Amino acid sequence: MLRELRKDDYMDYLLLLKQMNNIEPNISIDMFWLKYQLIKNNGGIIYICETEDMIVGTVKILHEVKFYDDIVHVEDVVVDSRCRKQGV
């Protein structure tokens, strides 16, 4: 199931990102949610792929408004190492 990031995804989401950047999650849940609100306020959204109540993937989409054409950036694509090559 694909859905938007929620505040209660805090630790599972940060641990999934650690598989991409190897950085220990070291922010509070409140700072986590504040940063996500900033992402949303700047045209972004984070999607979570969930299976059996486990976060197995994520992607961040940023919409950038331009005068000539809008641009969409795809960032922070991570699939849990246990689920790679399985069509997630």
N, C-alpha and C positions, 0 to 999 in steps of 0.2 A: 504494500500500500504506500502510495506517495502522499505526503501531507506537509504542511508548513511546520517549521520549528516551533516548539512550545517551550515555555519556561521550565517545565519539569523534565525536559530533555537535557538539562544542564550538564551533568557529569558524563552521561553516555555520549553526548555530542562531542564534548571536549576530548574524551578518550579516543573517539573515532578520528578526530582531527590530529591527535598525536601520532596516528599511524602515517600521516602525511608529512608532518613537520618535526616529529620527535621532540616536541616541547611539552614539558609537564604542565597540565592545567593548573594555573595558580591565580584564578580570579574568583571573586565571590559570585554567588548566584545573582545578586542584584547588579553587579557590574556586567555580568554576562547578558542579562536582559536589557540593560541600558545600551550596551553596544549593539545588540540586535535591533533595538528601536532606532538607533542612529542609522544602521544599514537600511532599514525599511524607509526611514524618512528621506534617504538619499537615493531612492529608486531601486532598492535591492530587496530580495527575498531569499530565504534559505529553505530548501526542501529537504525532507527526510524520507528515506526509503526504510520502511519498517516491515518486518516479517515476524510473526509469532511474538509480538510485543518486544522485539529486539531491533535496535537501530542498526541497519546493515549498510547504509549508504547515505551520502549527502551531496548536495550541489548548491552553490550560491549563484544566483542570477542577478546581474546589475543592469538596469535600464538607464542608459545615458541619453539625455535629450540634446539633440544638435539642431542647428538652424536648417541644415540641408537634409539630414537623415538621422533617424534615431539609431542607436547602436545598442546591442545587447552583448554583455560580457558574461562568459561562463567561467566561474572560478571555483576553487576549493572542491573539486570533485574527488570524493573518497569513497571507496567500497571497502568494507571490513575485510581484512586479509583472509578470514575464514570463508568468505563468500565470493571471492574473486573467481572469474571464469565460470560463473553459474548463472549469468544472464541478469544480474541485478542492475 
